[in-house]
Amino acid sequence: MSTTDSSRDERSAVDKAISVMRAFGEEAHVGVGVSELARRADLSKSTTFRLLATLESNGVVERVGTAYRLGALLDDLSASKDSPLHDLARDALTPFLAELYEATHLTVQLAALRGSHVIYLNKLEGHQRLRSPSRIGGRMPAYCTAVGKVLLAGDGVAAEQALRSPRHRWTANTIVDEDAFADELDRVRSNGLALDRGESLETLACIAAPVRGANGQVVAALSVSGDAATFPALRYERVLRSVAYSASRVMSAQQRSRTAAA
């Protein structure tokens, strides 16, 4: 937008701020540059930068390098939507997340499914700090993450919805073809593990395993992440399977206990 156009823009400051927030689109949890946000919101770069500064000071957006993404405040406001199952999973499985961290000293995550997205219930940062779109309470599309693929593979209805929905190509490695993604979910079901090979962020790799509840359904996922250039994902397969198995036993017992007490 030119300076002349900007001077004729009669939108209120609130309208402009909402336009900026809408401009994040599918990249809300990864990050978008100021110039691109300005273009999408039909605002000048200077106006967009001022709005972002205000939004950042209030926790609505946060800076990621030279880009911005939606901030933790929005995740906090939506936290009340967490199901009792998510609360139980967070409480029961966090000790196993800590066990996984002690075994790997890498970034480890605990996630559950909410609609077509994963929500990160907990996360422990590894010794090697990674640029990662995930944060506690944050969301990511399930199809481009290892935890998401594990959760979709264990939920037939969610998997069908994911297959029918368009998939955004975050990186050159993102699986967007429907048949290829169906094959990927079949491999996850067969192997009991999922890999993210730089599919949400080119520099990030991840391996995930399911945590099952009382009736055998997949209720959560545990993962280990590392730098895509050096991360030997399969090296952590054994410990990940072992921790996930122990976590599943505890989760099943907790669910049965709650059912009996109800």
C-alpha positions in Angstrom: 0.0 0.0 0.0 1.4 3.4 -0.9 1.6 6.4 1.5 -1.4 8.0 -0.3 -3.4 4.9 -0.1 -2.5 4.5 3.6 -3.8 8.1 4.4 -7.2 7.1 2.9 -7.4 3.9 4.9 -10.4 4.5 7.2 -10.1 1.2 9.0 -9.9 1.6 12.8 -6.7 0.5 14.6 -8.6 -2.6 15.9 -9.7 -3.5 12.3 -6.1 -3.1 11.1 -4.8 -5.3 14.0 -7.3 -8.0 13.1 -6.3 -7.7 9.5 -2.7 -8.4 10.5 -3.7 -11.4 12.6 -5.7 -12.8 9.8 -2.8 -12.3 7.5 -0.8 -15.1 9.3 -3.1 -17.7 7.7 -1.8 -21.2 7.9 1.7 -20.0 8.9 0.4 -18.6 12.2 2.5 -21.0 14.3 5.6 -20.9 12.1 6.2 -17.2 11.3 5.7 -14.6 8.6 7.9 -11.6 7.7 6.7 -8.0 8.2 6.7 -7.2 4.5 4.6 -10.2 3.7 2.1 -9.5 6.5 1.8 -5.9 5.3 1.1 -7.1 1.7 -1.6 -9.6 2.9 -3.2 -7.1 5.3 -3.1 -4.3 2.6 -1.2 -2.0 5.0 2.0 -0.1 4.8 5.0 -1.8 6.2 5.4 1.0 8.8 1.8 0.6 10.0 2.2 -3.1 10.2 5.4 -2.8 12.2 3.7 -0.5 14.7 0.8 -2.8 15.1 3.1 -5.8 15.5 5.0 -4.0 18.2 1.8 -3.4 20.2 0.6 -6.9 19.7 4.0 -8.3 20.7 4.0 -6.2 23.9 0.6 -7.8 24.8 1.6 -11.4 24.0 -0.6 -11.7 21.0 2.3 -12.2 18.6 5.9 -13.1 19.2 9.1 -12.6 17.2 10.8 -15.5 15.6 14.1 -14.3 14.2 13.1 -11.6 11.7 9.5 -13.0 11.4 6.5 -13.0 13.7 4.0 -15.7 14.7 0.9 -15.7 16.8 1.8 -15.6 20.5 1.2 -17.6 23.7 -1.7 -15.4 24.8 -4.0 -16.9 22.2 -3.0 -20.4 23.3 -3.6 -19.4 26.9 -7.1 -18.1 26.1 -8.0 -21.3 24.4 -6.5 -23.6 27.1 -10.0 -23.9 28.7 -10.9 -26.0 25.6 -8.6 -28.8 26.7 -10.5 -32.0 27.4 -10.3 -33.9 30.7 -8.4 -36.5 28.7 -5.7 -33.9 27.8 -5.4 -32.8 31.4 -5.1 -36.4 32.5 -2.4 -37.1 29.8 -0.4 -34.0 30.8 -0.4 -35.0 34.5 0.1 -38.7 34.0 2.7 -38.6 31.2 5.0 -35.7 32.1 7.2 -38.0 34.2 7.7 -40.1 31.1 8.6 -37.1 29.1 11.3 -36.3 31.7 12.5 -39.9 31.5 12.8 -39.6 27.7 14.7 -36.3 28.1 17.2 -37.9 30.6 17.8 -40.8 28.1 18.4 -38.5 25.1 19.2 -34.9 26.3 17.3 -33.8 23.2 14.1 -31.8 22.8 11.2 -34.0 23.8 7.5 -33.3 23.4 4.1 -34.6 24.6 1.2 -34.0 22.3 -2.5 -34.8 21.8 -4.9 -34.4 19.0 -7.4 -31.5 18.8 -9.4 -31.6 15.6 -7.0 -31.4 12.6 -4.2 -30.1 14.8 -1.9 -31.3 17.5 -1.7 -29.5 20.8 1.6 -29.6 22.7 0.8 -30.6 26.3 4.4 -30.3 27.5 7.9 -29.9 26.1 11.4 -30.1 27.5 14.2 -28.3 25.6 17.3 -30.3 24.8 20.9 -29.2 25.3 21.0 -28.4 21.6 18.6 -25.4 21.2 16.4 -25.8 18.1 14.4 -23.5 16.0 11.0 -25.1 16.4 7.4 -24.0 15.7 6.1 -25.9 18.7 5.5 -24.6 22.2 3.6 -25.7 25.3 -0.1 -25.0 24.6 0.6 -24.3 21.0 -0.8 -26.0 17.9 0.5 -27.3 14.6 -1.3 -29.0 11.7 -1.1 -32.8 12.4 -0.1 -33.9 8.9 3.3 -32.3 8.9 4.6 -33.4 12.4 5.7 -36.8 13.7 3.4 -36.6 16.7 0.5 -35.6 14.5 1.1 -38.6 12.1 1.1 -41.0 15.1 -2.1 -39.5 16.4 -3.8 -39.5 13.0 -2.8 -43.1 12.4 -4.5 -44.1 15.6 -7.8 -42.2 14.9 -9.6 -43.4 11.8 -12.1 -40.5 11.6 -9.4 -37.8 12.0 -7.2 -39.6 9.5 -10.0 -39.6 6.9 -10.6 -35.9 7.5 -6.9 -35.1 7.1 -6.8 -37.1 3.9 -9.7 -35.2 2.4 -8.4 -31.8 3.5 -5.8 -29.8 1.5 -2.3 -29.8 2.9 -0.1 -26.8 2.8 3.5 -27.4 1.6 5.5 -26.0 4.5 8.8 -27.3 3.0 9.9 -29.3 0.0 9.5 -32.4 2.2 5.9 -31.9 3.3 3.7 -34.7 2.1 0.8 -33.1 0.3 -0.3 -35.8 -2.2 -3.3 -37.7 -0.8 -2.1 -41.2 -1.8 1.4 -40.5 -0.5 0.0 -39.3 2.8 -2.3 -42.4 3.0 0.7 -44.6 2.5 2.6 -42.7 5.1 -0.1 -43.3 7.7 -0.2 -47.0 6.8 3.6 -47.2 7.5 3.1 -45.5 10.8 0.4 -48.0 11.8 2.6 -50.9 10.7 5.8 -49.6 12.4 4.3 -48.0 15.5 6.5 -45.0 14.9 6.4 -41.8 12.8 9.1 -39.6 11.4 9.1 -36.0 10.5 11.9 -35.5 7.9 11.9 -31.7 7.8 8.2 -31.6 6.9 7.2 -28.6 9.0 10.6 -26.9 9.2 13.5 -28.0 6.9 16.0 -27.8 9.7 14.0 -30.0 12.1 13.6 -33.8 12.3 11.6 -35.8 14.8 10.6 -39.4 15.7 7.4 -40.1 17.6 5.6 -43.0 19.3 2.0 -43.4 20.4 0.7 -43.6 24.0 -2.4 -45.8 24.3 -5.2 -45.6 26.8 -7.4 -48.2 28.5 -9.2 -49.4 25.4 -6.1 -49.4 23.2 -6.9 -46.2 21.5 -4.0 -43.7 20.9 -4.5 -40.8 23.3 -1.2 -39.0 23.1 2.2 -39.1 21.5 5.8 -38.7 22.7 8.6 -37.5 20.5 12.3 -36.7 20.3 13.5 -33.9 18.0 16.9 -32.8 16.6 18.7 -30.9 13.9 17.6 -32.5 10.5 21.2 -32.4 9.3 22.6 -34.6 12.0 19.6 -36.2 13.8 19.9 -40.1 13.8 16.2 -40.7 14.4 16.3 -44.5 14.5 19.0 -44.4 17.2 16.3 -43.4 19.6 13.7 -45.9 18.4 14.4 -48.4 21.2 14.2 -45.9 24.1 11.2 -44.2 22.6 9.3 -47.4 22.3 10.2 -48.5 25.8 9.1 -45.2 27.4 5.9 -45.0 25.3 5.1 -48.6 26.4 5.5 -47.8 30.1 3.6 -44.5 29.6 0.7 -46.5 28.0 0.5 -48.8 31.0 0.2 -45.9 33.4 -2.2 -44.0 31.2 -4.4 -47.1 30.9 -4.4 -47.6 34.7 -5.2 -44.0 35.3 -8.2 -44.1 32.9 -9.5 -47.3 34.5 -9.2 -45.8 37.9 -11.1 -42.7 36.9 -13.8 -44.8 35.3 -14.2 -47.0 38.4 -14.4 -43.9 40.6 -17.1 -42.2 38.4 
